[in-house]
């Protein structure tokens, strides 16, 4: 299966609230003087793609409110590039839909039917 990816500049347009996305985030790995000799990431700049969810409004566990933010699976909040953030999101792309489907999520009995159809 092939999927075309359209990257969107996070400074120009943001996803819809609640949308799962692939987000390109940039930052710098912390320098660790005690790092293993084969640790090539220590102190290095990075730009990588991670799955995230976009939220127009999000209240963090500590009660802090965030607007127009990207949240990863570890609940780390990242902001669009240009806003104060250690690891901002530069670009985002819509995730592909489930195989043989037009949706990103299925629940309940629909799962078994969709899996049976997709797996043959």
C-alpha positions in Angstrom: 0.0 0.0 0.0 1.2 3.5 -0.9 0.2 6.7 0.8 0.9 10.2 -0.3 2.0 12.6 2.4 1.2 16.3 2.3 3.2 18.2 4.8 1.7 21.4 6.2 3.8 24.2 7.6 2.6 24.6 11.3 3.1 28.4 11.0 0.5 28.6 8.2 -2.3 26.2 9.1 -3.2 23.9 12.0 -5.1 20.6 12.0 -8.7 20.3 13.3 -9.2 19.8 17.0 -8.6 16.2 18.1 -7.0 15.2 14.8 -4.3 12.5 14.9 -1.2 13.7 12.9 2.3 12.9 12.1 4.3 15.8 13.5 7.8 16.9 12.5 9.4 18.3 15.7 12.8 19.8 16.2 15.0 20.4 19.2 18.3 19.4 20.8 19.0 16.2 22.8 20.4 17.1 26.2 24.2 16.9 26.5 25.2 14.2 28.9 28.8 14.3 30.1 28.3 10.8 31.5 26.8 9.4 28.2 28.0 6.1 26.8 30.8 6.5 24.2 28.5 5.1 21.5 25.7 7.6 22.3 25.6 9.7 19.2 22.5 11.7 20.2 23.9 13.5 23.2 24.0 17.2 22.5 22.8 16.8 18.9 20.1 18.8 17.1 17.2 16.7 15.9 14.3 16.9 13.5 12.0 13.8 13.6 8.5 12.6 12.9 6.3 11.5 15.7 2.6 10.6 16.0 0.7 13.2 17.9 -2.8 14.6 18.5 -3.7 18.2 18.0 -5.8 20.1 20.6 -7.3 23.5 20.2 -7.6 23.6 24.0 -5.9 21.3 26.4 -5.7 21.3 30.2 -2.5 19.6 31.5 -2.4 17.4 34.5 -1.1 20.3 36.6 -4.0 22.5 35.5 -2.1 24.6 33.0 -4.1 25.5 29.9 -2.6 25.3 26.4 -4.1 26.4 23.1 -3.3 25.1 19.7 -0.9 22.5 20.8 0.4 19.0 19.7 0.4 16.2 22.4 2.4 13.1 22.0 1.8 9.7 23.6 3.8 10.6 26.7 1.5 13.7 27.1 4.4 16.0 26.2 3.0 19.2 24.8 4.6 20.9 21.8 3.7 24.1 20.2 3.7 25.2 16.6 7.1 26.5 15.4 7.6 30.2 16.2 6.0 30.0 19.7 8.1 29.5 22.8 8.8 25.8 23.0 11.9 23.6 23.5 10.7 21.1 20.8 8.3 22.9 18.4 6.4 21.3 15.6 7.5 22.6 12.3 5.1 20.6 10.0 2.3 18.2 10.3 0.6 15.7 8.1 -2.7 13.8 8.3 -2.2 10.2 9.2 -3.4 7.6 6.7 -6.8 6.0 7.3 -7.1 2.4 8.4 -6.4 -0.2 5.6 -9.5 -0.5 3.3 -11.3 2.3 5.3 -11.9 6.0 5.3 -11.6 6.4 9.0 -8.7 6.6 11.5 -10.4 4.8 14.4 -12.9 1.9 14.8 -14.4 0.6 18.0 -16.5 -2.4 19.0 -17.9 -4.9 16.6 -16.9 -2.8 13.6 -13.2 -3.8 14.3 -13.7 -7.5 13.6 -15.5 -6.9 10.4 -13.0 -4.3 9.1 -10.0 -6.6 10.1 -11.6 -9.6 8.4 -12.2 -7.5 5.2 -8.6 -6.0 5.3 -6.9 -9.3 6.0 -8.9 -11.4 3.6 
